């Protein structure tokens, strides 16, 4: 489970004394998630999510994340809304760590990633990009292309299988040389995996988990989604889902020709990013950790697909 920090009634009571949420009716840990401790909180006023931010989240970034959710919600995008206390504050401390309460979203993550849902996800991603325009704070992407070589070096020092070091090094060399500049940029989610999107039947009903959000190329966010939504469990790329996702996105925000041309390298880079972070976690497993690291081989297979892609047509364009 993903509750790293336990809290008692006195700690919770002291926190809620600063809010107008009424009496606590229920508090339950949530197993999903790997970065923070999350609780379902039911009070007399409604349902909420209480998050305690663990050490992998930089406390200095929290005003950006919470402010972005408030900004997006104010522009009609459905996402959790940070709850303000009587003094207008959204960021607090609980059990010695940063904490916040956000509104609860109805819906559930999709069990089946159908082309219809991929199309809806594309529309939602474009809507997020549109709603994020005008958000003044800027947070550079700490896990974009400039960060991948240091991650590779860290993983390399921890020890890689024979041949893997050379394979990843060649991909990294290519992506660094080919990474595009001058494409439209703005606020991106940067982690819009299926477990971060809620659906009502075939329509997106909300998006959660903005704790990797940052400023970067908008088409890179689309490339992350191509990796997360368009591969089958067997490892095969589903071009029908890819075409639907891209068409859904383009229906809300037209892709520039340069963005279309850059999709193969952006998708290759996105696969490299998740391969490297997973590989580092896999090689540096902590004894007794509550959450097992994710298998990096999933993204190695995806990286190999993008390496062989002949151009945008490989993605159904």
Order of alpha helices (4+ residues) and beta strands (2+ residues): alpha-beta-beta-beta-alpha-beta-beta-alpha-alpha-alpha-beta-beta-beta-beta-alpha-alpha-alpha-alpha
